[in-house]
Amino acid sequence: MSHTVMESGETPRTGRRRRAVAVVLVTILVVGAVLAPRMFGGGGQSDAGAAGPGAMPPMPVDVDAARRGTVVDAVRATGRIEAVQAVELRSDEQGRVVELLFREGQRVAAGTPLVRIDDALLRAQAERARADRDLANQQLERVRRLRAENAASPADLERVEAAARSAGAALGVLELQIERSTVRAPFAGHVGQRFVSAGDYVTSATRLLTLQTTDPQRAVIEVPERYAGDLRLGQAVEFTVAAHPGRTFRATVEFIDPVVQTESRTIVVKARAPNPDHLLKAGMFVEARLATATRSDAVVVPEDAVQPSRTANVVWAVVDGKASRRVVQLGARSQGVVEILSGVAEGEQVVVGGLERMTEGMPVAPQPRGAAADSAAAEPPTGG
């Protein structure tokens, strides 16, 4: 009869439990060794193109290229439209208005009669002065004959000569008053508002009507005095008016005030603008850009590529498929583009869409602006 010898404190059940735990641990280690390369990319079995844990896929962005372009340094200013010539007509003679010879808004030529003042009294006085002149001339002829016969003294001749000249001058004054009793247009233009009617009694202080030219017109702007050194005759001015949104008018500087306005510290600049369609009315408010310099070889990018921040202006460039943050110095703006003085070189791709999501070194998938829309438009529609 045999006996099995057991170590002190160990039972058969305890031995079996230890062996089972050991088997489970070995199994876990083997399974972990097999699955670890697949789960964590180890062992040289992972796909070379697969992204690492937590890697961000390239983000699609719209890009455009920095290119050479023409930019214009311009001063922005506001002002008004004024007529090249404008006047409020008044009568040189006082009297009652007997006839208005115009219509408001009518275009008239220089010298056109506009208002006639009652001149009946002046004509009667002129008729009497004409008779006095004729009498003085007759007396002058008689004294000249007597003087030729030595029957009149030289003093007599001088006296009648002076009387004849005086009578002629008096008649001339009255004829001039008669002429001026008809108010005429001093220049060709358009009649504006009238302030009198037939039957009104007017004096030389009474406003009768306005007259102004309409083509060309003048754009009058006020430029801050710090730009005084940049102003030149012949510079180009582009401006807009609220009455014709979307339309740009052009003018040429013809006057620069030599005096700075002390109240506003500005300089008055006047530019002549063609107005064949009579769209520009005197008094209209204008927003203008006065070109002070033009550069044809500037590096420009679209305006929406610039991301302004509190301390600097930023442009995101694409370099080797990654976003690169560039602090740039801006120059002039013109027609949707902005000049880059430093920070971006010609030919570099700059991000124009998705700027708010950009971070330094971020992988991006650039596509030319409008390419997605163009491809979508080119794709044939699918039928149901």
PyMOL commands that set and color helices and strands:
alter all, ss='L'
color gray80, all
select helices_A, chain A and resi 12-40+120-148+154-180+225-230+303-305+355-357+371-378
alter helices_A, ss='H'
color red, helices_A
select strands_A, chain A and resi 59-65+67-83+86-90+95-100+107-108+113-117+182-184+189-194+201-202+207-212+217-224+236-241+249-261+266-273+285-302+306-308+313-319+322-334+337-342+349-353+364-368
alter strands_A, ss='S'
color yellow, strands_A
deselect
rebuild
show_as cartoon
